[in-house]
């Protein structure tokens, strides 16, 4: 890896960060500001990461382009919600366990 590759990688990371900051700011402006800016930023980052993982999965499995678009869209939409679910479980695991045991 040369210095030019490293500089190119840093430029790409900077662009991604700027896009994430703008998307989080727009999302916070449009919503009724019930969360902090960091929460919105993490949601945007999780959506991008979820889309990236879905694209890699689709390439690995050899999905067609039409199916690939849908899978990436669903993964990008669901990723921040999964993050919130994991946050709820981490806040009160005993309540989640009792709820799961009650469903039997």
C-alpha positions as CSV (number, residue, x, y, z in Angstrom):
1,X,0.0,0.0,0.0
2,X,1.5,3.3,-1.1
3,X,1.0,6.8,0.3
4,X,-1.3,7.6,-2.6
5,X,-3.5,4.7,-1.7
6,X,-3.6,5.8,2.0
7,X,-4.5,9.4,0.9
8,X,-7.2,8.1,-1.3
9,X,-8.6,6.0,1.5
10,X,-8.5,9.0,3.9
11,X,-10.4,11.0,1.3
12,X,-13.1,8.4,1.0
13,X,-13.4,8.2,4.8
14,X,-13.7,12.0,4.9
15,X,-16.4,12.0,2.3
16,X,-18.3,9.3,4.1
17,X,-18.1,11.2,7.3
18,X,-19.4,14.4,5.7
19,X,-22.3,12.5,4.1
20,X,-23.1,10.9,7.5
21,X,-23.0,14.3,9.3
22,X,-25.3,15.9,6.7
23,X,-27.7,13.0,6.7
24,X,-27.9,13.0,10.5
25,X,-28.4,16.8,10.6
26,X,-31.2,16.5,8.0
27,X,-32.8,13.7,9.9
28,X,-32.7,15.6,13.2
29,X,-34.1,18.7,11.5
30,X,-37.0,16.8,9.9
31,X,-37.9,14.9,13.0
32,X,-39.3,16.3,16.2
33,X,-35.8,16.1,17.9
34,X,-36.6,13.4,20.4
35,X,-33.0,12.0,20.2
36,X,-29.6,13.5,20.3
37,X,-27.5,14.2,17.2
38,X,-25.2,11.3,18.1
39,X,-28.1,8.9,18.1
40,X,-29.0,10.1,14.5
41,X,-25.4,9.8,13.4
42,X,-25.1,6.3,14.7
43,X,-28.4,5.4,12.9
44,X,-27.0,6.7,9.6
45,X,-23.7,4.8,10.1
46,X,-25.6,1.6,10.9
47,X,-27.7,2.0,7.8
48,X,-24.6,2.5,5.7
49,X,-22.9,-0.5,7.3
50,X,-26.0,-2.6,6.9
51,X,-26.2,-1.8,3.2
52,X,-22.6,-2.6,2.8
53,X,-23.0,-6.0,4.5
54,X,-26.1,-6.7,2.4
55,X,-24.3,-5.8,-0.8
56,X,-21.4,-8.1,0.1
57,X,-23.9,-10.9,1.0
58,X,-25.7,-10.4,-2.4
59,X,-22.4,-10.6,-4.3
60,X,-21.3,-13.7,-2.4
61,X,-24.6,-15.5,-3.1
62,X,-24.8,-14.1,-6.7
63,X,-28.2,-12.4,-6.5
64,X,-29.6,-10.7,-9.6
65,X,-29.5,-6.9,-9.7
66,X,-33.2,-6.5,-9.1
67,X,-33.1,-8.7,-6.0
68,X,-29.9,-7.1,-4.8
69,X,-31.5,-3.6,-4.8
70,X,-34.3,-4.8,-2.6
71,X,-32.1,-6.7,-0.1
72,X,-29.8,-3.7,0.3
73,X,-32.8,-1.4,0.8
74,X,-34.4,-3.6,3.5
75,X,-31.0,-4.0,5.3
76,X,-30.3,-0.3,5.3
77,X,-33.8,0.4,6.7
78,X,-33.7,-2.3,9.3
79,X,-30.2,-1.8,10.6
80,X,-30.9,1.3,12.8
81,X,-34.0,-0.4,14.2
82,X,-31.9,-3.5,15.1
83,X,-29.5,-1.2,16.9
84,X,-32.3,0.2,19.0
85,X,-33.5,-3.3,19.8
86,X,-30.0,-4.3,21.0
87,X,-29.9,-1.1,23.1
88,X,-33.2,-2.0,24.8
89,X,-32.0,-5.5,25.5
90,X,-28.7,-4.1,27.0
91,X,-30.7,-1.7,29.2
92,X,-32.9,-4.3,30.8
93,X,-32.1,-7.9,29.9
94,X,-34.1,-9.3,32.7
95,X,-37.3,-7.8,31.3
96,X,-36.6,-9.3,27.9
97,X,-35.9,-12.7,29.3
98,X,-39.2,-12.7,31.3
99,X,-41.1,-11.6,28.2
100,X,-39.6,-14.4,26.1
101,X,-40.3,-17.0,28.8
102,X,-43.9,-15.7,29.1
103,X,-44.6,-16.2,25.4
104,X,-44.5,-20.0,25.7
